[in-house]
Amino acid sequence: MQLINIDKARYRKHLNIVIVSFIATLLVLALLFGQLLIISFAQEDVSNFIYNLLGVALSLLVCLATLHTLKTTAFFKEIYYVWQVKHIQNLIYRKLKKIKVAAKELEQEALIILTFYYQSLEQVYQLDDNTLTIDKVNKDISDLQEKIANKNLTINAEQFDKKLLTSYA
């Protein structure tokens, strides 16, 4: 996966629209499905909790299916990209301890993974306005770049491929 530049304003606007739409749709569909199930199957003097719960579950499935179908549209481009980056960050984070050990040994694959990881963290933190930990990420980036430069290596985030993670099981 390659890191691409994202228009922060467009990303935030689209993300906010998706979040509000998802919540509103979930609410309306849960009420609609719950009422339809109660009208169709409810008996007197019996709790309708199960029908309401089923209505929420059905509405959640409809919303998720809708998001799944829309994720490749132009409107979702930035949102889906950030979701993919966060997914890869999670995969890297699970193996981060082994990757850092390998990077200390100057293994090129580990250095590529860390370069991608830190640069993607910086990008996502900026998009999500996470100012609390961005200083540490910037320090990690500069430390890594210094280590790479001291050993005269040519490493950048574009070299990253998800397959590199298989070496660090």
C-alpha positions in Angstrom: 0.0 0.0 0.0 1.2 3.4 -0.9 0.7 6.5 1.2 -1.2 9.2 -0.7 -2.0 12.8 0.1 -5.4 13.4 1.5 -7.3 16.7 1.6 -8.0 17.0 5.3 -11.0 19.3 5.0 -12.7 17.0 2.5 -11.8 13.9 4.6 -13.3 15.4 7.8 -16.4 16.7 6.0 -17.1 13.3 4.4 -16.3 11.4 7.6 -18.7 13.6 9.6 -21.4 13.1 7.0 -20.9 9.3 7.0 -20.9 9.2 10.8 -24.1 11.3 11.2 -25.8 9.4 8.3 -24.9 6.0 9.8 -26.2 6.9 13.3 -29.4 8.4 11.9 -30.1 5.5 9.6 -29.3 3.0 12.3 -31.8 4.7 14.6 -34.6 5.0 12.1 -34.2 1.5 10.8 -33.9 0.0 14.3 -37.2 1.6 15.2 -38.8 0.6 11.9 -37.6 -3.0 12.0 -38.5 -3.3 15.7 -42.0 -2.0 15.2 -42.5 -4.2 12.1 -41.4 -7.3 14.1 -43.6 -6.4 17.0 -46.6 -5.9 14.8 -45.9 -9.1 12.9 -45.0 -11.5 15.7 -45.7 -10.0 19.2 -48.2 -11.5 21.6 -50.0 -9.8 24.4 -48.4 -9.9 27.8 -45.0 -10.9 26.4 -41.9 -8.7 26.4 -41.0 -7.2 23.1 -37.3 -6.8 24.0 -36.2 -9.6 21.7 -38.0 -8.0 18.7 -36.4 -4.6 19.4 -33.0 -6.3 19.8 -33.6 -8.1 16.5 -34.6 -4.8 14.9 -31.3 -3.2 16.0 -29.3 -6.2 14.7 -31.1 -6.1 11.3 -30.6 -2.3 11.0 -26.9 -2.7 11.8 -26.6 -5.4 9.1 -28.3 -3.1 6.6 -26.1 -0.2 7.5 -22.9 -2.3 7.3 -23.9 -3.8 4.0 -24.6 -0.3 2.6 -21.2 0.9 3.8 -19.6 -2.1 2.3 -21.1 -1.4 -1.1 -20.4 2.3 -1.0 -16.8 2.0 0.2 -15.3 2.1 -3.3 -17.2 5.2 -4.5 -15.5 8.6 -4.9 -17.2 10.0 -1.9 -15.7 7.3 0.4 -12.2 7.4 -1.2 -10.5 9.2 1.6 -12.4 7.5 4.4 -11.7 4.0 2.9 -8.1 4.9 2.4 -7.7 5.9 6.0 -9.5 2.8 7.1 -7.1 0.7 5.1 -4.1 2.5 6.5 -5.3 2.0 10.1 -5.9 -1.7 9.4 -2.3 -2.0 8.2 -1.1 0.0 11.2 -2.9 -2.5 13.5 -1.2 -5.4 11.7 2.2 -3.8 12.2 1.5 -2.9 15.8 0.9 -6.5 16.6 4.4 -7.4 15.5 6.0 -4.1 16.4 8.3 -5.5 19.1 9.9 -8.0 16.7 10.1 -5.4 14.0 11.9 -3.0 16.3 14.4 -5.7 17.3 15.1 -6.4 13.7 15.4 -2.7 12.9 18.1 -2.4 15.5 20.0 -5.2 13.6 19.5 -2.9 10.5 17.4 -5.5 8.7 16.2 -3.6 5.6 12.6 -5.1 5.6 12.2 -4.0 9.2 13.4 -0.5 8.4 11.0 -0.3 5.5 8.1 -1.4 7.7 9.0 1.1 10.4 9.4 3.9 7.9 5.9 3.2 6.5 4.4 2.8 10.0 5.7 6.0 11.4 4.9 8.1 8.3 1.4 6.6 8.2 0.9 7.3 11.9 1.9 10.9 11.3 -0.5 11.2 8.4 -3.5 9.7 10.3 -2.7 11.7 13.4 -2.8 14.9 11.4 -6.0 14.0 9.7 -7.6 13.1 13.0 -6.2 16.1 14.9 -4.3 13.8 17.3 -1.9 16.4 18.7 -1.2 14.5 21.9 1.2 11.9 20.5 2.4 13.4 17.2 5.5 14.8 18.8 6.7 11.3 19.7 5.9 10.0 16.2 7.9 12.9 14.7 10.8 12.0 17.0 10.6 8.4 16.0 10.6 9.4 12.4 13.7 11.6 12.7 15.5 8.9 14.8 14.8 6.3 12.2 15.8 8.5 9.3 19.0 9.4 11.1 19.8 5.7 11.6 19.1 5.0 7.9 21.2 7.9 6.8 24.1 6.9 9.0 24.2 3.5 7.4 23.9 5.1 3.8 20.7 3.1 3.1 18.0 4.0 0.7 14.7 3.3 2.3 11.3 5.0 1.9 7.7 4.2 2.6 6.9 3.5 -1.0 8.9 0.3 -0.7 6.4 -1.1 1.8 4.3 -4.1 0.9 2.0 -5.9 3.3 3.8 -9.1 2.4 6.9 -7.9 4.4 5.0 -8.5 7.6 5.0 -12.3 7.0 8.6 -12.4 8.1 7.7 -11.3 11.6 5.2 -13.9 12.8 
